[in-house]
Amino acid sequence: MFGDVSPHVLLQMELIVRASSTPKAALAPVIALLVDGNAAKRAAIVEAFSANDPLREQWEQAWAALRR
């Protein structure tokens, strides 16, 4: 879903996801980890994932896979 990420970033993503209770709770911190730029840009990406059913479902699947 997020393309190729370094093993270091993948480990950080896994830690964020495992510490979260829901996909929604983990989304903003993961986006902050992956996306350079200002807070408004990251917030817009989080909103896009939250408002778009296919993106939200993909994120939920990625979240579940990272928790394993």
C-alpha positions in Angstrom: 0.0 0.0 0.0 2.8 2.4 0.8 5.4 1.2 -1.6 8.9 0.3 -0.6 9.9 1.5 2.8 13.2 0.9 4.5 13.3 -1.8 7.2 13.8 1.0 9.8 10.6 2.8 8.7 8.7 -0.5 8.5 9.7 -1.3 12.1 8.5 2.1 13.2 5.2 1.6 11.4 4.8 -1.8 13.1 5.4 -0.3 16.5 2.9 2.5 15.9 0.3 0.0 14.7 0.8 -2.5 17.5 0.5 0.4 20.0 -2.8 1.5 18.5 -6.2 0.0 19.3 -7.8 0.8 15.9 -6.7 1.5 12.4 -8.1 5.0 12.7 -5.9 5.7 15.8 -2.8 4.6 13.9 -3.4 6.4 10.6 -2.3 9.9 11.5 1.0 8.8 13.2 1.8 6.5 10.3 1.1 9.3 7.8 3.3 11.6 9.8 6.1 9.1 9.7 5.8 8.6 5.9 4.9 12.0 4.5 7.2 15.0 4.5 5.6 18.4 4.6 3.4 20.5 6.8 0.7 19.4 9.1 -2.0 20.5 6.8 -0.7 18.3 4.0 -0.6 15.3 6.4 -4.1 16.1 7.7 -5.5 16.2 4.2 -4.0 12.8 3.4 -5.5 11.3 6.6 -8.9 12.9 5.7 -8.7 11.4 2.2 -8.1 7.9 3.6 -10.9 8.4 6.2 -13.4 9.7 3.7 -12.7 7.3 0.8 -14.0 3.8 1.5 -11.5 1.9 -0.8 -8.6 3.7 0.7 -9.9 3.2 4.3 -10.4 -0.5 3.6 -6.9 -0.8 2.2 -5.5 1.0 5.3 -7.5 -1.3 7.6 -6.0 -4.4 5.8 -2.5 -2.9 6.0 -3.0 -2.2 9.7 -4.1 -5.8 10.3 -1.2 -7.1 8.4 1.3 -5.0 10.3 -0.2 -6.2 13.6 0.7 -9.8 12.9 
